[in-house]
Amino acid sequence: MRYKIALTFFALVWIVLLSRVYYLAIKSNSYYETLAKQNMIKKEWIIPVRGEIFDRNKIPLAVNKIGFKITLQPHMHSSELNQTILTLQEFFHDLNATKIVRRYNRDNSPYNHDFIEVVPFIDYYELLPYFTKLQLNPHIAIEPTFKRYYPQGKIASHILGYVGKTNRKEAKSDKVAKITGIIGKNGLEKFYNSYLEGQLGYKLVKVSAFNEELETLKRVDPVQNNHLYTTIDLRLQKYIQSLFEGKMGVAIVMKTDGEILAAVSYPEYDLNMFVSGISRKDWQRLITDLSHPFTNKLIHGLYPPGSTIKMGVGLSFIDSRKISAYTPFYCKGYIELGKRKFRCWKTWGHGEVRLVKAIRESCDVYFYEGSLRVGINKIAHDLRKMGLGVRSGVDLPNEFIGVIPDKAWKMRHYKMPWYKGETVVSAIGQGYDLVTPMQIARYTALIASGKLPTPHFAKSFKDKPYKKKIQDILSPLQKRNLNFIQRGMYEVCNHEKGTAYKYLNTPIIIAGKTGTAQIVGIPQDEKERMKEEDMAYYTRSHAWLTTYAPYHNPKYVVTILVEHGGHGGSAAGPIVSKIYWKMMELGYFKANDLKQK
Protein backbone atom coordinates (compact mmCIF):
# COMPACT_ATOMS: atom_id res chain seq x y z
CA MET A 1 0.00 0.00 0.00
CA ARG A 2 2.81 2.39 0.92
CA TYR A 3 4.55 1.53 -2.33
CA LYS A 4 1.44 2.53 -4.32
CA ILE A 5 1.11 5.87 -2.45
CA ALA A 6 4.79 6.71 -3.06
CA LEU A 7 4.48 5.80 -6.72
CA THR A 8 1.34 7.92 -7.08
CA PHE A 9 3.01 10.90 -5.40
CA PHE A 10 6.07 10.49 -7.64
CA ALA A 11 3.86 10.41 -10.75
CA LEU A 12 1.94 13.54 -9.70
CA VAL A 13 5.17 15.47 -9.17
CA TRP A 14 6.36 14.56 -12.66
CA ILE A 15 3.02 15.50 -14.19
CA VAL A 16 3.20 18.95 -12.56
CA LEU A 17 6.80 19.44 -13.68
CA LEU A 18 6.07 18.37 -17.25
CA SER A 19 2.97 20.63 -17.36
CA ARG A 20 5.06 23.60 -16.25
CA VAL A 21 7.76 22.85 -18.84
CA TYR A 22 5.08 22.62 -21.54
CA TYR A 23 3.56 25.95 -20.45
CA LEU A 24 6.91 27.74 -20.41
CA ALA A 25 8.17 26.23 -23.66
CA ILE A 26 5.00 26.28 -25.74
CA LYS A 27 2.14 28.26 -24.24
CA SER A 28 4.20 31.23 -23.01
CA ASN A 29 6.11 31.54 -26.25
CA SER A 30 3.80 34.23 -27.67
CA TYR A 31 3.93 36.24 -24.42
CA TYR A 32 7.73 36.29 -24.25
CA GLU A 33 7.96 36.90 -27.98
CA THR A 34 5.79 40.02 -27.55
CA LEU A 35 7.88 41.11 -24.57
CA ALA A 36 11.05 40.68 -26.60
CA LYS A 37 9.61 42.81 -29.40
CA GLN A 38 8.76 45.50 -26.87
CA ASN A 39 12.35 45.47 -25.77
CA MET A 40 13.43 45.89 -29.38
CA ILE A 41 10.76 48.35 -30.60
CA LYS A 42 10.04 51.59 -28.74
CA LYS A 43 7.00 53.80 -29.23
CA GLU A 44 7.77 57.51 -29.00
CA TRP A 45 4.93 60.03 -28.77
CA ILE A 46 5.04 63.10 -31.00
CA ILE A 47 3.45 65.99 -29.12
CA PRO A 48 1.06 68.17 -31.16
CA VAL A 49 1.48 71.95 -31.16
CA ARG A 50 -1.52 73.50 -29.40
CA GLY A 51 -3.81 75.56 -31.59
CA GLU A 52 -3.59 79.34 -31.17
CA ILE A 53 -6.49 81.72 -30.50
CA PHE A 54 -7.16 84.87 -32.53
CA ASP A 55 -9.64 87.74 -32.50
CA ARG A 56 -12.05 88.33 -35.41
CA ASN A 57 -9.35 90.30 -37.27
CA LYS A 58 -6.76 87.53 -36.80
CA ILE A 59 -4.87 89.39 -34.08
CA PRO A 60 -3.29 86.79 -31.73
CA LEU A 61 -4.78 86.35 -28.27
CA ALA A 62 -3.10 83.07 -27.22
CA VAL A 63 0.07 81.85 -28.94
CA ASN A 64 2.91 79.37 -28.47
CA LYS A 65 6.28 80.74 -27.49
CA ILE A 66 9.07 78.69 -29.09
CA GLY A 67 11.87 77.46 -26.86
CA PHE A 68 13.80 74.44 -25.61
CA LYS A 69 13.62 72.01 -22.73
CA ILE A 70 16.71 70.53 -21.07
CA THR A 71 16.87 66.81 -20.35
CA LEU A 72 19.59 64.84 -18.54
CA GLN A 73 20.93 61.34 -19.02
CA PRO A 74 19.50 58.80 -16.57
CA HIS A 75 21.51 56.69 -14.07
CA MET A 76 24.14 59.36 -13.36
CA HIS A 77 26.07 59.25 -10.08
CA SER A 78 25.54 62.19 -7.75
CA SER A 79 28.96 63.63 -8.63
CA GLU A 80 28.14 63.50 -12.36
CA LEU A 81 24.73 65.08 -11.75
CA ASN A 82 26.20 67.91 -9.67
CA GLN A 83 28.87 68.63 -12.28
CA THR A 84 26.23 68.68 -15.02
CA ILE A 85 24.11 71.12 -13.03
CA LEU A 86 27.15 73.38 -12.54
CA THR A 87 27.70 73.31 -16.30
CA LEU A 88 24.11 74.46 -16.88
CA GLN A 89 24.40 77.21 -14.27
CA GLU A 90 27.45 78.62 -16.07
CA PHE A 91 25.11 79.57 -18.92
CA PHE A 92 21.82 80.08 -17.04
CA HIS A 93 22.45 81.71 -13.66
CA ASP A 94 18.80 81.64 -12.56
CA LEU A 95 18.44 77.84 -12.65
CA ASN A 96 17.50 76.36 -9.28
CA ALA A 97 19.78 73.36 -8.52
CA THR A 98 17.43 72.01 -5.84
CA LYS A 99 14.49 71.87 -8.27
CA ILE A 100 16.62 70.18 -10.92
CA VAL A 101 17.79 67.47 -8.49
CA ARG A 102 14.24 66.90 -7.26
CA ARG A 103 12.88 66.50 -10.80
CA TYR A 104 15.77 64.24 -11.78
CA ASN A 105 15.42 61.92 -8.77
CA ARG A 106 11.65 61.72 -9.24
CA ASP A 107 11.95 60.13 -12.70
CA ASN A 108 15.31 58.38 -12.40
CA SER A 109 15.05 54.60 -11.93
CA PRO A 110 16.83 51.42 -13.13
CA TYR A 111 13.93 50.83 -15.54
CA ASN A 112 14.01 54.27 -17.17
CA HIS A 113 16.39 54.61 -20.11
CA ASP A 114 15.01 57.89 -21.46
CA PHE A 115 16.55 61.28 -20.79
CA ILE A 116 14.83 63.09 -17.89
CA GLU A 117 13.30 66.55 -18.26
CA VAL A 118 14.69 68.93 -15.61
CA VAL A 119 14.10 72.37 -17.19
CA PRO A 120 10.68 72.50 -18.92
CA PHE A 121 11.26 75.70 -20.88
CA ILE A 122 13.97 78.18 -21.79
CA ASP A 123 13.31 80.90 -24.34
CA TYR A 124 14.64 80.19 -27.84
CA TYR A 125 16.84 83.29 -28.00
CA GLU A 126 18.20 82.76 -24.49
CA LEU A 127 19.44 79.24 -25.17
CA LEU A 128 20.45 79.52 -28.82
CA PRO A 129 23.97 81.01 -28.19
CA TYR A 130 24.88 78.00 -26.03
CA PHE A 131 23.08 75.30 -28.03
CA THR A 132 26.18 73.75 -29.66
CA LYS A 133 28.22 73.64 -26.43
CA LEU A 134 25.39 71.98 -24.53
CA GLN A 135 24.77 69.42 -27.25
CA LEU A 136 28.42 68.31 -27.04
CA ASN A 137 27.90 67.33 -23.41
CA PRO A 138 26.95 63.59 -23.37
CA HIS A 139 24.88 64.05 -20.20
CA ILE A 140 22.68 66.81 -21.65
CA ALA A 141 20.07 66.73 -24.41
CA ILE A 142 18.29 69.82 -25.75
CA GLU A 143 14.84 69.34 -27.28
CA PRO A 144 12.55 71.90 -28.94
CA THR A 145 9.31 72.70 -27.12
CA PHE A 146 6.73 75.48 -26.76
CA LYS A 147 5.04 77.37 -23.96
CA ARG A 148 1.63 79.09 -23.97
CA TYR A 149 1.83 82.86 -24.03
CA TYR A 150 -0.89 85.50 -23.85
CA PRO A 151 0.45 88.57 -25.70
CA GLN A 152 -2.41 90.82 -24.56
CA GLY A 153 -1.73 90.21 -20.85
CA LYS A 154 -4.87 91.07 -18.92
CA ILE A 155 -7.06 91.83 -21.93
CA ALA A 156 -9.96 89.36 -22.33
CA SER A 157 -8.58 87.15 -19.54
CA HIS A 158 -12.01 85.88 -18.48
CA ILE A 159 -12.86 84.94 -22.06
CA LEU A 160 -9.61 83.22 -22.96
CA GLY A 161 -8.92 81.43 -19.70
CA TYR A 162 -5.50 79.80 -19.38
CA VAL A 163 -3.61 76.52 -19.56
CA GLY A 164 -1.89 74.89 -16.61
CA LYS A 165 -0.19 71.70 -15.52
CA THR A 166 -2.25 68.53 -15.90
CA ASN A 167 -3.34 66.95 -12.62
CA ARG A 168 -3.92 63.22 -12.02
CA LYS A 169 -7.66 63.35 -12.57
CA GLU A 170 -7.26 65.21 -15.86
CA ALA A 171 -4.51 62.84 -17.01
CA LYS A 172 -6.84 59.87 -16.58
CA SER A 173 -9.48 61.29 -18.90
CA ASP A 174 -7.27 63.10 -21.44
CA LYS A 175 -4.49 61.11 -23.12
CA VAL A 176 -3.01 64.15 -24.90
CA ALA A 177 -2.89 66.18 -21.68
CA LYS A 178 -1.23 63.26 -19.90
CA ILE A 179 1.64 63.25 -22.43
CA THR A 180 1.95 67.02 -22.96
CA GLY A 181 1.52 67.87 -19.27
CA ILE A 182 -0.71 70.88 -20.03
CA ILE A 183 -4.46 71.32 -20.31
CA GLY A 184 -6.99 74.15 -20.60
CA LYS A 185 -8.05 75.17 -17.11
CA ASN A 186 -10.55 77.94 -17.76
CA GLY A 187 -12.34 79.99 -20.41
CA LEU A 188 -12.09 79.11 -24.10
CA GLU A 189 -8.86 77.22 -23.37
CA LYS A 190 -10.91 74.76 -21.33
CA PHE A 191 -14.16 74.76 -23.30
CA TYR A 192 -12.39 73.98 -26.58
CA ASN A 193 -9.46 72.08 -25.06
CA SER A 194 -10.02 68.83 -26.98
CA TYR A 195 -9.98 70.77 -30.26
CA LEU A 196 -7.04 73.06 -29.42
CA GLU A 197 -4.75 70.34 -28.08
CA GLY A 198 -5.03 68.24 -31.26
CA GLN A 199 -4.10 64.54 -31.39
CA LEU A 200 -0.88 62.77 -30.54
CA GLY A 201 1.39 61.43 -33.23
CA TYR A 202 3.96 58.68 -32.69
CA LYS A 203 6.85 56.80 -34.21
CA LEU A 204 7.92 53.18 -33.75
CA VAL A 205 11.68 52.97 -33.39
CA LYS A 206 13.92 49.86 -33.34
CA VAL A 207 16.46 50.21 -30.52
CA SER A 208 19.50 48.27 -29.34
CA ALA A 209 20.01 46.78 -25.89
CA PHE A 210 21.70 50.09 -25.01
CA ASN A 211 18.60 52.09 -26.07
CA GLU A 212 20.30 53.38 -29.20
CA GLU A 213 17.93 54.12 -32.10
CA LEU A 214 18.63 51.83 -35.03
CA GLU A 215 15.70 52.41 -37.38
CA THR A 216 12.35 54.20 -37.58
CA LEU A 217 9.73 51.61 -38.53
CA LYS A 218 6.63 53.79 -38.62
CA ARG A 219 5.65 57.44 -38.16
CA VAL A 220 2.21 58.94 -37.67
CA ASP A 221 2.16 62.74 -37.64
CA PRO A 222 0.15 64.53 -34.95
CA VAL A 223 -3.01 66.52 -35.65
CA GLN A 224 -1.93 69.98 -34.58
CA ASN A 225 -2.27 73.75 -35.03
CA ASN A 226 -6.03 73.59 -34.57
CA HIS A 227 -6.45 77.37 -34.44
CA LEU A 228 -9.57 79.01 -32.98
CA TYR A 229 -10.84 82.27 -34.48
CA THR A 230 -13.09 84.19 -32.11
CA THR A 231 -15.81 86.81 -32.55
CA ILE A 232 -13.94 89.26 -30.30
CA ASP A 233 -12.82 92.60 -31.71
CA LEU A 234 -9.67 93.31 -29.73
CA ARG A 235 -9.86 97.04 -30.53
CA LEU A 236 -13.30 97.29 -28.91
CA GLN A 237 -12.32 94.98 -26.05
CA LYS A 238 -9.32 97.15 -25.15
CA TYR A 239 -11.33 100.35 -25.38
CA ILE A 240 -14.10 99.11 -23.09
CA GLN A 241 -11.55 97.83 -20.61
CA SER A 242 -10.08 101.33 -20.43
CA LEU A 243 -13.54 102.74 -19.61
CA PHE A 244 -13.69 100.55 -16.49
CA GLU A 245 -10.45 101.84 -14.95
CA GLY A 246 -11.26 102.62 -11.32
CA LYS A 247 -14.58 100.74 -11.50
CA MET A 248 -15.80 97.17 -11.14
CA GLY A 249 -18.36 95.52 -13.35
CA VAL A 250 -19.27 93.96 -16.66
CA ALA A 251 -19.77 95.06 -20.26
CA ILE A 252 -21.06 92.88 -23.10
CA VAL A 253 -21.33 93.95 -26.74
CA MET A 254 -23.13 91.35 -28.80
CA LYS A 255 -24.82 91.05 -32.16
CA THR A 256 -28.51 90.19 -31.93
CA ASP A 257 -27.66 86.76 -33.41
CA GLY A 258 -25.43 85.94 -30.39
CA GLU A 259 -22.00 86.82 -31.79
CA ILE A 260 -20.06 88.54 -28.99
CA LEU A 261 -17.83 91.43 -30.08
CA ALA A 262 -16.50 92.32 -26.63
CA ALA A 263 -17.04 91.09 -23.08
CA VAL A 264 -15.28 92.66 -20.12
CA SER A 265 -15.36 91.36 -16.56
CA TYR A 266 -13.45 93.98 -14.63
CA PRO A 267 -10.96 93.86 -13.01
CA GLU A 268 -9.01 91.38 -15.13
CA TYR A 269 -5.82 89.44 -14.28
CA ASP A 270 -2.65 88.47 -16.15
CA LEU A 271 -3.10 85.02 -17.68
CA ASN A 272 0.65 84.43 -18.01
CA MET A 273 0.91 83.95 -14.24
CA PHE A 274 -0.78 80.55 -14.56
CA VAL A 275 1.11 78.95 -17.46
CA SER A 276 4.06 77.63 -15.42
CA GLY A 277 2.23 77.57 -12.09
CA ILE A 278 1.15 80.60 -10.07
CA SER A 279 2.97 81.42 -6.84
CA ARG A 280 1.13 81.05 -3.55
CA LYS A 281 1.56 84.77 -2.87
CA ASP A 282 -0.02 85.79 -6.20
CA TRP A 283 -2.84 83.28 -5.73
CA GLN A 284 -3.71 84.61 -2.27
CA ARG A 285 -3.68 88.15 -3.59
CA LEU A 286 -6.13 87.21 -6.37
CA ILE A 287 -8.63 85.31 -4.24
CA THR A 288 -8.71 87.81 -1.37
CA ASP A 289 -9.06 90.95 -3.52
CA LEU A 290 -12.43 92.56 -2.69
CA SER A 291 -12.92 93.49 -6.35
CA HIS A 292 -12.91 89.76 -7.28
CA PRO A 293 -10.57 89.87 -10.29
CA PHE A 294 -10.52 86.06 -10.54
CA THR A 295 -14.32 85.79 -10.80
CA ASN A 296 -15.69 85.67 -14.33
CA LYS A 297 -18.60 88.03 -13.69
CA LEU A 298 -19.94 87.49 -17.22
CA ILE A 299 -21.23 84.03 -16.26
CA HIS A 300 -20.38 83.60 -12.56
CA GLY A 301 -21.55 86.97 -11.26
CA LEU A 302 -25.07 86.60 -9.85
CA TYR A 303 -26.93 89.89 -9.42
CA PRO A 304 -30.54 90.95 -8.87
CA PRO A 305 -31.73 92.12 -12.32
CA GLY A 306 -33.64 95.07 -10.90
CA SER A 307 -35.84 96.92 -13.38
CA THR A 308 -34.18 95.31 -16.42
CA ILE A 309 -36.59 92.43 -15.80
CA LYS A 310 -39.65 94.59 -16.44
CA MET A 311 -39.78 94.08 -20.22
CA GLY A 312 -40.08 90.32 -19.75
CA VAL A 313 -42.61 90.73 -16.97
CA GLY A 314 -44.65 93.01 -19.23
CA LEU A 315 -44.67 90.36 -21.99
CA SER A 316 -45.82 87.80 -19.42
CA PHE A 317 -48.68 90.09 -18.37
CA ILE A 318 -49.84 90.33 -21.97
CA ASP A 319 -49.52 86.59 -22.58
CA SER A 320 -51.71 85.87 -19.54
CA ARG A 321 -54.58 87.73 -21.34
CA LYS A 322 -55.45 89.30 -17.96
CA ILE A 323 -53.65 92.53 -18.85
CA SER A 324 -53.24 94.26 -22.22
CA ALA A 325 -50.78 96.93 -23.27
CA TYR A 326 -53.57 99.47 -22.65
CA THR A 327 -54.64 98.27 -19.19
CA PRO A 328 -54.17 101.19 -16.77
CA PHE A 329 -52.99 101.05 -13.16
CA TYR A 330 -52.84 104.05 -10.85
CA CYS A 331 -49.54 104.73 -9.07
CA LYS A 332 -49.79 106.84 -5.92
CA GLY A 333 -46.24 105.94 -4.85
CA TYR A 334 -46.98 102.63 -3.11
CA ILE A 335 -49.36 99.73 -2.67
CA GLU A 336 -50.45 98.14 0.61
CA LEU A 337 -50.41 94.42 1.33
CA GLY A 338 -51.66 93.67 4.80
CA LYS A 339 -49.82 96.02 7.14
CA ARG A 340 -46.88 96.59 4.79
CA LYS A 341 -46.34 99.23 2.12
CA PHE A 342 -44.43 98.38 -1.07
CA ARG A 343 -43.16 101.66 -2.44
CA CYS A 344 -42.42 102.89 -5.94
CA TRP A 345 -39.04 104.54 -6.47
CA LYS A 346 -40.93 107.77 -7.19
CA THR A 347 -42.39 108.56 -3.77
CA TRP A 348 -45.16 110.86 -5.06
CA GLY A 349 -46.23 108.37 -7.72
CA HIS A 350 -46.61 108.28 -11.51
CA GLY A 351 -50.38 108.70 -11.71
CA GLU A 352 -52.16 106.62 -14.36
CA VAL A 353 -49.73 104.19 -15.99
CA ARG A 354 -49.95 101.84 -18.98
CA LEU A 355 -47.25 99.50 -20.28
CA VAL A 356 -45.14 101.89 -22.39
CA LYS A 357 -45.05 104.55 -19.66
CA ALA A 358 -44.35 101.89 -17.02
CA ILE A 359 -41.20 100.86 -18.88
CA ARG A 360 -40.19 104.41 -19.80
CA GLU A 361 -40.39 105.69 -16.22
CA SER A 362 -39.77 102.30 -14.55
CA CYS A 363 -42.94 102.50 -12.45
CA ASP A 364 -42.77 99.82 -9.74
CA VAL A 365 -46.46 100.05 -8.78
CA TYR A 366 -47.56 99.06 -12.30
CA PHE A 367 -45.59 95.82 -11.98
CA TYR A 368 -46.69 95.25 -8.37
CA GLU A 369 -50.36 95.44 -9.36
CA GLY A 370 -49.93 93.42 -12.54
CA SER A 371 -47.98 90.65 -10.81
CA LEU A 372 -50.72 90.18 -8.22
CA ARG A 373 -53.24 89.76 -11.04
CA VAL A 374 -51.11 87.35 -13.12
CA GLY A 375 -49.32 85.38 -10.38
CA ILE A 376 -45.70 84.38 -9.80
CA ASN A 377 -45.86 80.97 -11.50
CA LYS A 378 -46.84 82.38 -14.89
CA ILE A 379 -44.28 85.20 -14.66
CA ALA A 380 -41.44 82.88 -13.62
CA HIS A 381 -42.27 80.37 -16.37
CA ASP A 382 -42.17 83.08 -19.05
CA LEU A 383 -38.97 84.72 -17.76
CA ARG A 384 -37.11 81.39 -17.79
CA LYS A 385 -38.32 80.80 -21.35
CA MET A 386 -36.84 84.21 -22.21
CA GLY A 387 -33.43 83.11 -20.91
CA LEU A 388 -33.38 84.42 -17.33
CA GLY A 389 -32.48 82.03 -14.51
CA VAL A 390 -31.26 79.41 -17.03
CA ARG A 391 -27.87 78.83 -18.64
CA SER A 392 -27.37 80.94 -21.75
CA GLY A 393 -25.38 78.17 -23.46
CA VAL A 394 -22.39 80.45 -24.06
CA ASP A 395 -19.17 78.60 -24.92
CA LEU A 396 -17.49 79.09 -21.54
CA PRO A 397 -17.21 76.35 -18.89
CA ASN A 398 -19.20 76.07 -15.66
CA GLU A 399 -21.79 78.75 -16.39
CA PHE A 400 -23.99 79.63 -13.40
CA ILE A 401 -27.77 79.29 -13.58
CA GLY A 402 -29.15 82.01 -11.32
CA VAL A 403 -32.66 82.09 -9.83
CA ILE A 404 -36.07 83.08 -11.13
CA PRO A 405 -38.25 81.84 -8.27
CA ASP A 406 -41.78 80.50 -8.10
CA LYS A 407 -43.84 78.73 -5.45
CA ALA A 408 -42.34 75.29 -6.09
CA TRP A 409 -38.79 76.69 -6.01
CA LYS A 410 -39.30 78.22 -2.57
CA MET A 411 -40.86 75.05 -1.21
CA ARG A 412 -37.92 72.97 -2.49
CA HIS A 413 -35.30 75.29 -1.04
CA TYR A 414 -36.91 76.60 2.13
CA LYS A 415 -39.86 74.27 2.85
CA MET A 416 -42.05 77.36 3.18
CA PRO A 417 -45.10 78.72 1.34
CA TRP A 418 -44.96 81.64 -1.08
CA TYR A 419 -46.30 85.04 -0.01
CA LYS A 420 -47.85 87.83 -2.09
CA GLY A 421 -45.15 90.24 -0.95
CA GLU A 422 -42.59 88.00 -2.60
CA THR A 423 -44.52 88.15 -5.86
CA VAL A 424 -44.40 91.95 -6.04
CA VAL A 425 -40.68 92.25 -5.27
CA SER A 426 -39.85 89.49 -7.76
CA ALA A 427 -41.79 91.39 -10.45
CA ILE A 428 -39.33 94.30 -10.19
CA GLY A 429 -36.23 92.08 -10.16
CA GLN A 430 -35.54 91.96 -6.43
CA GLY A 431 -36.17 89.35 -3.72
CA TYR A 432 -34.77 85.97 -4.69
CA ASP A 433 -34.15 86.98 -8.34
CA LEU A 434 -30.55 86.45 -9.48
CA VAL A 435 -29.21 86.54 -13.04
CA THR A 436 -25.87 86.77 -14.83
CA PRO A 437 -24.94 89.66 -17.15
CA MET A 438 -24.74 87.17 -20.03
CA GLN A 439 -28.39 86.25 -19.44
CA ILE A 440 -29.43 89.92 -19.50
CA ALA A 441 -27.55 90.52 -22.78
CA ARG A 442 -29.17 87.46 -24.38
CA TYR A 443 -32.64 88.44 -23.13
CA THR A 444 -32.12 91.99 -24.49
CA ALA A 445 -31.33 90.49 -27.89
CA LEU A 446 -34.67 88.64 -27.67
CA ILE A 447 -36.54 91.89 -26.97
CA ALA A 448 -34.70 93.61 -29.82
CA SER A 449 -35.11 90.93 -32.50
CA GLY A 450 -37.96 88.68 -31.33
CA LYS A 451 -35.60 85.65 -31.37
CA LEU A 452 -33.53 84.17 -28.53
CA PRO A 453 -29.88 83.60 -29.58
CA THR A 454 -27.21 81.48 -27.93
CA PRO A 455 -24.24 83.77 -27.17
CA HIS A 456 -20.88 82.57 -28.50
CA PHE A 457 -17.21 83.54 -28.75
CA ALA A 458 -16.15 81.01 -31.39
CA LYS A 459 -16.31 82.29 -34.96
CA SER A 460 -14.59 79.47 -36.85
CA PHE A 461 -12.41 76.39 -36.40
CA LYS A 462 -9.81 76.22 -39.18
CA ASP A 463 -12.14 76.58 -42.19
CA LYS A 464 -15.30 75.43 -40.44
CA PRO A 465 -17.64 78.22 -39.21
CA TYR A 466 -19.41 78.12 -35.86
CA LYS A 467 -23.01 76.97 -36.14
CA LYS A 468 -25.31 79.59 -34.66
CA LYS A 469 -28.32 78.63 -32.52
CA ILE A 470 -31.37 80.91 -32.49
CA GLN A 471 -34.72 79.98 -30.95
CA ASP A 472 -38.21 81.25 -31.69
CA ILE A 473 -39.74 81.19 -28.20
CA LEU A 474 -42.29 84.04 -28.04
CA SER A 475 -45.99 83.21 -28.27
CA PRO A 476 -48.01 84.73 -31.14
CA LEU A 477 -49.62 87.15 -28.68
CA GLN A 478 -46.23 88.25 -27.35
CA LYS A 479 -44.91 88.77 -30.89
CA ARG A 480 -47.88 90.96 -31.79
CA ASN A 481 -47.31 93.12 -28.72
CA LEU A 482 -43.50 93.21 -28.70
CA ASN A 483 -43.59 96.66 -30.30
CA PHE A 484 -45.06 98.13 -27.08
CA ILE A 485 -42.07 96.82 -25.10
CA GLN A 486 -39.68 98.17 -27.73
CA ARG A 487 -41.44 101.53 -27.71
CA GLY A 488 -41.08 101.73 -23.93
CA MET A 489 -37.35 101.01 -24.22
CA TYR A 490 -37.04 103.64 -26.95
CA GLU A 491 -38.61 106.22 -24.64
CA VAL A 492 -36.27 105.24 -21.77
CA CYS A 493 -33.43 106.62 -23.90
CA ASN A 494 -35.16 109.25 -26.05
CA HIS A 495 -38.09 110.71 -24.09
CA GLU A 496 -37.43 113.54 -21.65
CA LYS A 497 -39.04 111.51 -18.86
CA GLY A 498 -37.07 108.37 -19.72
CA THR A 499 -34.85 107.09 -16.89
CA ALA A 500 -31.70 107.12 -19.08
CA TYR A 501 -32.50 110.12 -21.31
CA LYS A 502 -30.29 112.78 -19.71
CA TYR A 503 -27.29 110.48 -19.33
CA LEU A 504 -26.96 109.41 -22.98
CA ASN A 505 -25.26 110.94 -25.99
CA THR A 506 -25.11 108.46 -28.87
CA PRO A 507 -24.60 108.81 -32.63
CA ILE A 508 -27.47 106.43 -33.38
CA ILE A 509 -30.97 105.98 -31.97
CA ILE A 510 -30.87 103.35 -29.24
CA ALA A 511 -33.42 101.68 -26.96
CA GLY A 512 -32.72 100.45 -23.47
CA LYS A 513 -33.65 99.88 -19.87
CA THR A 514 -32.05 101.03 -16.63
CA GLY A 515 -32.01 98.97 -13.47
CA THR A 516 -30.86 99.18 -9.89
CA ALA A 517 -29.83 95.97 -8.13
CA GLN A 518 -29.91 96.34 -4.38
CA ILE A 519 -27.16 94.77 -2.26
CA VAL A 520 -28.80 92.26 0.07
CA GLY A 521 -25.76 91.46 2.19
CA ILE A 522 -21.96 91.30 2.26
CA PRO A 523 -20.23 88.01 3.21
CA GLN A 524 -18.75 88.13 6.70
CA ASP A 525 -15.22 87.25 5.56
CA GLU A 526 -15.27 90.21 3.16
CA LYS A 527 -16.60 92.57 5.85
CA GLU A 528 -13.62 91.68 8.00
CA ARG A 529 -11.21 92.67 5.21
CA MET A 530 -12.96 95.97 4.38
CA LYS A 531 -11.80 99.31 5.64
CA GLU A 532 -14.51 101.14 7.56
CA GLU A 533 -14.42 104.08 5.15
CA ASP A 534 -15.10 101.69 2.23
CA MET A 535 -18.18 100.10 3.78
CA ALA A 536 -20.58 102.72 2.40
CA TYR A 537 -19.28 102.12 -1.13
CA TYR A 538 -19.70 98.33 -0.96
CA THR A 539 -23.30 98.65 0.24
CA ARG A 540 -24.32 100.82 -2.74
CA SER A 541 -26.60 99.23 -5.33
CA HIS A 542 -25.32 97.89 -8.64
CA ALA A 543 -26.25 99.89 -11.74
CA TRP A 544 -27.65 98.25 -14.90
CA LEU A 545 -28.20 99.66 -18.36
CA THR A 546 -29.00 97.24 -21.16
CA THR A 547 -29.56 98.61 -24.68
CA TYR A 548 -29.83 97.74 -28.35
CA ALA A 549 -29.27 99.65 -31.58
CA PRO A 550 -30.20 100.89 -34.07
CA TYR A 551 -33.75 101.13 -32.76
CA HIS A 552 -35.48 100.62 -36.15
CA ASN A 553 -33.10 97.87 -37.30
CA PRO A 554 -31.61 96.14 -34.24
CA LYS A 555 -28.14 94.73 -34.86
CA TYR A 556 -26.24 95.10 -31.58
CA VAL A 557 -26.82 94.77 -27.85
CA VAL A 558 -24.74 96.68 -25.28
CA THR A 559 -25.27 95.57 -21.68
CA ILE A 560 -23.47 97.31 -18.81
CA LEU A 561 -23.35 96.54 -15.09
CA VAL A 562 -21.38 98.90 -12.84
CA GLU A 563 -20.92 97.30 -9.43
CA HIS A 564 -21.90 99.66 -6.60
CA GLY A 565 -22.61 102.30 -9.23
CA GLY A 566 -25.98 103.43 -7.81
CA HIS A 567 -28.46 104.50 -10.49
CA GLY A 568 -28.29 102.67 -13.83
CA GLY A 569 -28.60 105.74 -16.04
CA SER A 570 -26.06 107.97 -14.30
CA ALA A 571 -23.44 105.25 -13.72
CA ALA A 572 -23.73 103.28 -16.96
CA GLY A 573 -25.12 105.87 -19.41
CA PRO A 574 -21.79 107.61 -20.15
CA ILE A 575 -20.07 104.22 -20.68
CA VAL A 576 -22.80 103.05 -23.06
CA SER A 577 -22.56 106.32 -25.01
CA LYS A 578 -18.79 106.02 -25.44
CA ILE A 579 -19.11 102.39 -26.59
CA TYR A 580 -21.58 103.34 -29.34
CA TRP A 581 -19.31 106.17 -30.51
CA LYS A 582 -16.39 103.74 -30.63
CA MET A 583 -18.46 101.21 -32.58
CA MET A 584 -19.30 103.92 -35.11
CA GLU A 585 -15.60 104.77 -35.41
CA LEU A 586 -14.81 101.08 -36.03
CA GLY A 587 -17.39 100.86 -38.80
CA TYR A 588 -20.14 98.84 -37.13
CA PHE A 589 -22.82 101.34 -38.16
CA LYS A 590 -23.67 102.55 -41.64
CA ALA A 591 -24.61 106.08 -42.63
CA ASN A 592 -28.33 105.29 -42.65
CA ASP A 593 -28.07 104.01 -39.05
CA LEU A 594 -27.03 107.43 -37.73
CA LYS A 595 -29.33 109.98 -36.15
CA GLN A 596 -30.71 112.48 -38.65
CA LYS A 597 -29.85 116.06 -37.73
Number of C-alpha atoms within 10 A of each C-alpha: 6 7 8 9 10 11 11 11 12 11 12 12 11 11 12 11 12 12 12 13 12 12 12 13 11 10 12 11 12 11 10 12 11 11 12 11 11 13 14 16 21 17 15 12 18 18 21 20 21 26 23 21 25 22 21 19 13 14 17 16 23 25 18 17 17 16 19 23 19 20 19 24 18 20 18 14 8 10 9 12 19 15 12 18 19 15 14 18 14 10 14 14 9 9 15 12 15 10 12 18 15 11 15 23 14 10 16 18 11 8 9 11 14 14 18 20 20 19 18 15 20 20 15 17 11 13 18 13 11 13 14 11 8 19 13 10 12 10 17 20 18 17 14 12 19 19 20 21 20 25 16 17 16 16 23 26 28 28 21 23 22 25 25 20 19 19 13 10 9 15 18 11 10 15 13 20 23 18 14 19 14 22 26 23 19 22 22 25 27 20 18 17 20 16 19 26 26 20 20 20 17 15 17 16 19 20 17 13 8 7 14 11 14 12 12 14 12 11 15 12 14 16 19 18 16 20 21 26 25 26 22 28 20 22 16 18 19 16 14 24 21 11 15 18 10 8 14 20 24 26 31 25 29 28 22 29 22 25 22 24 24 24 29 25 29 31 24 21 19 17 24 20 17 18 19 15 12 13 10 9 8 11 14 10 12 16 13 14 12 13 17 19 21 20 18 23 26 26 24 17 20 18 24 29 29 27 25 26 25 27 26 25 25 28 28 25 25 21 22 17 10 12 18 16 16 12 14 16 19 16 24 16 19 21 19 10 11 8 5 10 12 16 18 21 15 16 11 12 18 22 13 14 20 16 28 23 22 25 32 27 24 28 25 28 29 30 27 25 17 23 25 14 13 20 19 23 15 16 26 25 15 23 22 17 16 24 25 29 23 19 19 24 16 20 18 23 17 13 19 19 18 22 20 24 24 20 17 14 16 14 12 10 8 9 10 12 11 16 10 15 17 16 26 26 19 28 30 28 25 23 19 17 24 22 27 27 28 28 27 25 30 29 30 31 29 25 25 29 19 19 21 26 26 22 26 24 26 25 21 16 17 12 9 8 11 16 10 14 13 15 12 10 16 20 12 10 13 21 15 10 16 21 15 20 24 22 18 25 32 26 24 30 28 20 16 13 14 23 25 29 20 17 18 19 17 19 19 21 19 28 25 31 31 33 29 27 28 20 16 12 9 11 7 8 9 11 15 9 11 12 9 10 8 10 12 10 13 19 15 17 22 26 27 34 28 29 28 30 23 21 20 13 13 18 18 29 30 27 26 28 29 24 23 22 23 21 22 28 28 20 21 26 26 17 21 26 18 18 20 22 16 17 16 18 10 12 9 13 19 9 10 9 18 14 12 9 3
